[in-house]
Amino acid sequence: MFTVITYVALIAGVNLLFDITPLLALPGGELWSPAALVVGFVFVVRDFAQRKVGHNVLWAMLAGCAISWLMASPQLALASALAFAIGEMADWAFFTFTRKPFSQRILLSSLLGAPLDSLVFLSLIGIATPMGVGIMTISKFAGALVVFWLVRRREKAVCADAAC
C-alpha cells in the first residue's frame, strides 16, 4: 500500500512542482522545467504500485489527478491529467501485457510512456516543440534509467544466488 500512496503523492507533488518551478531557457530558446526530472520516477513508482495492487493502480492514477486539480492551476492540472492518462495508460499496457523481467518492463514501458506524456503535456500548455519534447522525454527517462539499473543489478544478484 505504501507504493500506491507514494504514487498518488508523486502525481500531485509533481504537478505542484510544475506550477511553482520556473521554466528555464535553454540554448536555442527552448523552455524546460526542472520538475520534468521527477516525472520519470512517477512512471517507475507506478510499475511498483501495479505489482502490489494490479489494475487497481488505475484508481490511484485518477486519485492523483483529482488531487492535482485541487493543487495546481486549472490549465496545468488539465494538461497534466490528460498527459498522465495517456502516458500512464501506454506505460500500464506495456507493463501489463509483456512478460519480460521486471527491470526490462520498467525501462521499456518508460520508453513508451515518457514521450507520450511529454508531447501531450507540452502541447496542452502551449510550448511543444520537437526539441522541448525531446528534452523533457530525456529528463523523464533519466529517472527510469536509474531505477532500471538498480533493479537489474538486484535481479542479477538474486539470479546468481539461485544459480539461474
VEXGU-818991 format. One record per residue (C-alpha): residue in one letter; z, y, x. Coordinates in pm, whole numbers, padded with zeros to 5 digits, always signed. Layout:
% residues N
AZYX ...
This chain:
% residues 164
M+00000+00000+00000 F+00062+00230+00298 T-00310+00232+00385 V-00405+00324+00028 I-00159+00615+00021 T-00281+00723+00364 Y-00640+00708+00241 V-00568+00927-00063 A-00371+01173+00151 L-00652+01192+00407 I-00913+01269+00141 A-00704+01556+00008 G-00598+01669+00354 V-00948+01679+00496 N-01068+01886+00202 L-00787+02131+00261 L-00881+02141+00631 F-01242+02224+00542 D-01116+02501+00317 I-00885+02664+00574 T-01057+02587+00905 P-01312+02849+01005 L-01664+02735+01082 L-01764+02760+01445 A-02102+02891+01552 L-02274+02651+01788 P-02554+02738+02030 G-02864+02794+01823 G-02668+02942+01532 E-02564+02616+01364 L-02227+02619+01187 W-01978+02337+01241 S-01631+02268+01110 P-01383+02100+01344 A-01245+01931+01030 A-01550+01702+01047 L-01380+01511+01329 V-01116+01385+01085 V-01364+01255+00826 G-01468+00960+01045 F-01112+00834+01028 V-01115+00865+00648 F-01409+00623+00627 V-01228+00377+00853 V-00896+00406+00668 R-01090+00321+00351 D-01203-00001+00520 F-00842-00091+00599 A-00730+00004+00245 Q-01007-00209+00096 R-00884-00508+00295 K-00546-00463+00123 V-00644-00380-00237 G-01006-00492-00266 H-01226-00300-00506 N-00926-00105-00637 V-00987+00121-00338 L-01239+00299-00561 W-00949+00421-00778 A-00784+00556-00465 M-01103+00747-00382 L-01101+00901-00730 A-00735+00996-00694 G-00805+01164-00361 C-01093+01359-00510 A-00878+01467-00808 I-00602+01591-00576 S-00866+01772-00367 W-00986+01952-00677 L-00638+02099-00715 M-00601+02193-00348 A-00939+02327-00237 S-01177+02585-00374 P-01384+02452-00665 Q-01714+02466-00473 L-01564+02283-00175 A-01385+02030-00396 L-01704+01951-00588 A-01915+01926-00272 S-01656+01706-00110 A-01607+01483-00414 L-01979+01420-00452 A-02029+01370-00077 F-01732+01133-00058 A-01851+00945-00365 I-02198+00889-00224 G-02094+00829+00137 E-01795+00613+00048 M-01991+00406-00205 A-02252+00329+00062 D-01972+00251+00308 W-01794+00040+00044 A-02110-00155-00047 F-02195-00236+00313 F-01836-00326+00395 T-01807-00542+00081 F-02130-00737+00095 T-02158-00817+00466 R-01969-01099+00627 K-01963-00958+00977 P-01637-00934+01173 F-01409-00651+01063 S-01483-00436+01369 Q-01858-00456+01310 R-01819-00372+00941 I-01616-00063+01039 L-01889+00053+01275 L-02193-00030+01064 S-02052+00092+00733 S-01965+00424+00901 L-02318+00446+01039 L-02438+00436+00680 G-02170+00646+00509 A-02128+00931+00759 P-02485+01069+00747 L-02497+01047+00367 D-02164+01226+00336 S-02274+01496+00582 L-02609+01558+00415 V-02466+01583+00064 F-02166+01795+00164 L-02359+02046+00374 S-02635+02069+00112 L-02389+02147-00165 I-02212+02420+00032 G-02548+02567+00133 I-02550+02520+00511 A-02751+02198+00554 T-02993+02195+00846 P-03113+01891+01041 M-02906+01997+01342 G-02599+02069+01131 V-02619+01733+00952 G-02666+01559+01287 I-02370+01732+01449 M-02143+01665+01153 T-02253+01299+01140 I-02181+01253+01511 S-01841+01418+01465 K-01755+01179+01182 F-01887+00878+01366 A-01672+00958+01671 G-01360+00861+01477 A-01518+00535+01366 L-01615+00452+01725 V-01257+00491+01846 V-01123+00260+01576 F-01411+00012+01624 W-01328-00013+01994 L-00956-00070+01926 V-01016-00330+01653 R-01285-00507+01855 R-01050-00529+02152 R-00784-00683+01930 E-01033-00930+01779 K-01136-01044+02127 A-00773-01087+02233 V-00692-01294+01924 C-01005-01500+01974 A-00919-01560+02340 D-00567-01674+02243 A-00705-01907+01975 A-00984-02037+02203 C-01259-01931+01958 
